[in-house]
Amino acid sequence: MQLEQILEKLSSSLTEKRYIHSLSVAEIAVKMAEHYGVDGKKIYIAGLLHDCGKFCKGDMAREFAQRIGYEPDKIELLQPGLLHGIIGEHIARREYGITDPEILESIKWHTTGRPGMSVFEKIIYIADYIEPDRNFMGIESMRKEAFRNLDRCIVLCADSTIRYITDNGYLLHPRTVETRNHSLLALKASNMA
């Protein structure tokens, strides 16, 4: 599928606000990709499509995930919004013709992250968090760190997510904690080297 076709299909399947968010994520991801020597064309597609499964909510998300062979855990069943990356990876492959594993994995794990993410995956995870339309306490330090150290930025993003989740009484997915800890351990290891 050509870029124009992706943009057209995406704009018709997302709300205007979500579509603008996706464009912003794609643009900041390209800037980060240039900085870290990652393929900008591929990262742009990943940024555009990272939320292509976001329309799927509640029971629809639970049923969709199970229909594609993904078995949601207890937290995902109680908070099905966490499933939109898993669903998005499937939609990107089936409806947008994406076959590149880096793009698909970055879509799949952009919500909670995962331990051992590639640089490509880290960029999409962070770009979703720091895109220009987002505004919350600590965002500016995350935006600066995004171009200094990806693991340090992931720790900042995960810390912010954990604060938000606990402040609002939501369930915290263990993958968020594992993602944070993996990046924290990588930072500690690089400081020892």
ABEGO torsion letter per residue (X at the ends): XBAAAAAAAAAAABBAAAAAAAAAAAAAAAAAAAAAGBBAAAAAAAAAAAAAAAABBEAAAAAAAAAAGBBBBAAAAABAAAAAAAAAAAAAAAAAGBABAAAAAAAAAAAAEBBGBBAAAAAAAAAAAABAABBBBGAAAAAAAAAABAAAAAAAAAAAAAAAAAAAGBBBBAAAAAAAAAAAAAAAAAAAX
